[in-house]
Amino acid sequence: MWTKPISCYIVMPLKYAEIEVRMQAPRRAVQVRLVLGIIVISLFSGCSMAGAVDQGDPVAASSALSPPTATVPAATPTLAVEPSPTAAPEPTPTIPLFSGQPSIGDPFTPDLGNTGYDVQHYELDLALDPAARHVEGSTTIQAVTTEESLRQVSFDFIGYEIGAVTVDGTPANYRREDGKLWLEFPQPLMTAGSPFTVTVYYGGTPEEVDSPYIHYADYLGLVFLPNNTFYTISEPDGARYWFPANDHPLDKATFRTRYTVPRGIAAIGNGQLVDSELSTMPDGSDGTTFIWELDAPMATYLVLAAGGHYTRVTDEAPNGVPLVFYYFPEMEEEYLDAVDVTGEAMVWLSERLGPYPFASYGQATYYAMGISMEMQAMTLLSYQMLDETTVVHELVHCWFGNWVGIDSWGDTWRKEGLATYLELLWRTRNNPAELDTLIAEIEEEVAEKGNSYPLDLPPQHRIMSFDSYSRGALLMSALHQEVGDEAFFAGLRLYIENHGGESSDHEAFQAALESASGKSLQDFFARWLAHP
């Protein structure tokens, strides 16, 4: 993402020495310890809602949001009693039933993500009415367990009225607590790798809640505007404000999105538009359903929903990648001038980073001030940022941030620093001598308004700050000089080849550059990361 710099920053103290970063990947199984004696079985004790839901037409099915009349009684917690010393024979050890944890373990966003499962695929089927500021529909999550004896799991989800939750088509007990939707499996899943499918039916108006992690917008998630348009901005924690998810980059999945909107409005999603069809809105008015598919793994913060009275233009990059552009008629000339460089820039980047990683690429403008966002395979460009610099910056993210993700929000500097630095290389490609001037300007800006915390230990509200972009770009410039031009780009390509479609950490990035250059970079990164 690229945001225009702001004039001042508030520094929040952070005790760096007390932070120990321990990541827990969704696929990492948790060791089960068998305990002889007292065995506590964790059972769900929350709200019980279930009911028969019409699984036919998705839009029609989602319109019934009142709690179903049938209920599933909550299980009564039980406690195994420790046998007396004289009891014989000693009982056979029992495997306890576990719950996933409501945090994936990222210390920079401790309330995001969940464990116990790995999402494989999402299907969002939502009716979006910007005039009424109303959402109605369902999200289906296909996942596999990563732990044995799993009894309940949580998802990140805030707001809306829930009509029903099902697991593999069976009504399930659920409750909501601290930004989490907890659900209990009708039958415990005893084997790691067991598949399950959860569908959540919900509706209402998105909550407008300040994110603890940003300073660049009033709130994140789904935004309805008075001019009958809408969009989503979710970096880093906005996805949970419009669909239930494992909302952390560690758990990527494929997506299929069905957006039903009032007739005359176009709805945009990630990947490729596979179909559009006339349909009916939940209130009975005329609508159109747009179906988008993305078969490459994607982090939840990159999922896009945007709508308005768009004009659509298709093209093809010189390397054969299909291009699609969405713009509002009132900004046609400015928008088309800005995105005209897209194909050329894609080829330039492919020569240095490797082939463009997705089946197509698109760009859509929208009405948001000073915020553009690299939604995977479909970038959002602010109407205030229709320029070549922003186009190239967001295009770089197709490789860094989208195809190869970060495994902790503390590593935001890596994707934003690379995007900012490669944008500078593009700007000076015909006159390399100008690069030194641009770097010097950034150094002056950092000296004036940069912060003193270590780059990889940002305060919680600063993970998307000026420093991640500008200080990150200075680090990448110094790294380029340290290893040389050939090794720099060879290392970036190796990193992408090794971790494409995944989320990756700093150690993997450093290892790729060391392999390409034949040099140890431990001291280099210690200077740039461990110390201001």
Secondary structure, DSSP 8 states (H G I E B T S, - for coil): -EE---S--------GGG-------TT--------SS--B-----S---------SSHHHHTT--S--S---------B-----TT-SS--------EE--S----TTSTTS---SEEEEEEEEEEEEETTTTEEEEEEEEEEEESSSSEEEEEEE--SSEEEEEEETTEE--EEEETTEEEEEEEEEE-STT-EEEEEEEEEE-------TT-SSSS--EEEEETTTEEEEE-TTTTGGGTS-B--STTS-EEEEEEEEEETT-EEE-SSEEEEEEEEE-TTS-EEEEEEEEEEEEE-GGG---EEES-EEEEEE-TTS-EEEEEE-GGGHHHHHHHHTTHHHHHHHHHHHH-S--SS-EEEEEES-SSEEB--TTEEEEETT--SHHHHHHHHHTTTBTTTBEESSGGGHHHHHHHHHHHHHHHHTTT-TTHHHHHHHHHHHHHHHH---S-TTS--GGGTTSHHHHHHHHHHHHHHHHHH-HHHHHHHHHHHHHHHTTSEE-HHHHHHHHHHHHTS--HHHHIIIII--
